[in-house]
Amino acid sequence: MPQLGTADVTYTVVEGTSIASPSVPMKEHQFLVAFPNSTNVLYTSGGIPLSIGKLGIPATLRKFIIEDAASSSGYVPKWDQLANTIRIYLTQNTTGASTTTSLIEMTTAATVASTTLRVLVAGW
């Protein structure tokens, strides 16, 4: 199976959440970002790539805040600003003198379950 790519992510604007004005020209939108939406379900090395154009931002993404992550999946998504990707982490229990939980990034052999994130984006 192929790894997830930009085309495997669906972007749906949340109606009534877009903001831009002459006094504050930086566009701001809320989106539902869903993946995978195709048969490509393997995690991508470095994270799932995002399209800033599909997020309504023409050139520079300045803010990407994950407001709600589908917690039922067990994933911990984080935005990698430099690469403009969503990195997905899983919790892993470690044993020893005390039991702790750490975040481990998914491997490229891992299948990504269908997930929807609610995000706030802003940019120029």
N, C-alpha and C positions, 0 to 999 in steps of 0.2 A: 504494500500500500504506500502511496506517496505521502510526503509530509505536507502539513498545512501551509498554504501560501496566502497571499493577499486576497486572491479571489475566493477563498474559502471562508471569508468573514463577511457577515451581513450587518449593515449599519442602518438603523431606523431612528430618525429624529423623534424625540418626544415632543409632541405638539405643544405650542405655547411656551417653549423654553428658550427660544432663540433670542439673543439680545445683541444689538449693535446700534450705535447712534453717532451723530457727528462729534459729540463731545467725548465719547468713548468708542473709537472706531474698531477696537479689537473685538472680533466676533466671538460670541460665546453660545454654545449649544449643549443640550443634553441628548445623549444617544443611548439606545439599547444596542450593544455590540454582541452579536451571537456568532459562535463558532462551535464545531465545524458545521457547515451547511451543505456539505457534499460528501463524496466517498473518501476524500483525503482526510484521514483522522489521526495520523501520527504526528507527535509533537515535533516541532522544527528546532533545530539547533540554534540557540540564541533567542528563541521566543517566536511567537506568532506575529508575523509582520502586519502592520497597520497601514492604511491608506489615508493620508491627511486630507486628500481631495474629497474622499467619501465622508470625511468627518466635517465637511463644510469649511475647511480652512485652506485657503489657496496657496500659502507659501510656508509659513512657519508656525508650528504647533508650540505654544508657550505653556499650556497647562493641560494636563490629562489626569483627572482625578477619578478614581474608581469609587463611586458612591455606594454601590451595592454589588456584591459578588454573590453568585449563586452558591450559597454556603452548603447546600445539600450535596454538591459535587465533592466536597472535601478539598477543593483546590484553594490555594492562596495566590491570586494573581497580583502581579506587580508590573508597573510600566517601566520599561527601560528607555529612558529619555534619549540617550545617545543613539541607540539602534532603532528607536521608535517601534518597539515590539512589546507584546505582553508575554512576560515570563511567568510560567506556572510552577508553583512549588507545592509539594505535598508535605504533610507532617510525618515525622518519623520518630518513634520512641526509641530512646537509647537507654541502655541499662548500665548500672555501675553502682557506686556508693549511693547515688540518688537517681531517681528516674526523671529524665528531662525529655523535652520534645524539641526537635530542631526542624528547620525547613530544608528540604532537599529539592533541587530543581528536577523536573521530569527529564527522562532520557529520550533520545530520538526514537527509541523502540516502543515508547509508551503511547497508548491510544488515548486521545483526548475525548472525553464524553461531551455531549452537547451542553454548552454553557452559555448563559446570557449575563452580561455585565451592564449595569447602568453607569454611564460615565458622564462627566462634565468636561468639555473641551473648550479651549479658548486659543485664539491665535490671530495672525495677520494674513 
